[in-house]
């Protein structure tokens, strides 16, 4: 079982998958007010509950990464926790995700979400709105960010 996490400014997105085509659970966890201690606590609870065989996590050090310092610190803490509990962990950058999805004609996060919606029709009600320059990102985009991260692992490990 694969558990993918995508920490962001508001909390984190997650997906729990049996295989590349079998989505078991997904969601967005929002923490307000945001704190790494609270987010890490929720992630530890989820890992105890789901008991995955592998964790997939964003690599915030990619060359085109715009990940903030708080999220980078949180990711380091998640990595440390995974090592402490002997849980295999893999990290992929936005560039690596984009390199997988460019084969499907998708280069933006929105394009990738549309590719994912064709395969995972159960996510139709979570479909993100296309972002305008002056609007903030749709809160459901975290689900698609996380799913693209998980599928990058499946693609690169099959």
PyMOL commands that set and color helices and strands:
alter all, ss='L'
color gray80, all
select helices_A, chain A and resi 36-50+69-84+94-104+109-119+121-126+141-157
alter helices_A, ss='H'
color red, helices_A
select strands_A, chain A and resi 2-8+11-19+22-30+54-58+89-92
alter strands_A, ss='S'
color yellow, strands_A
deselect
rebuild
show_as cartoon
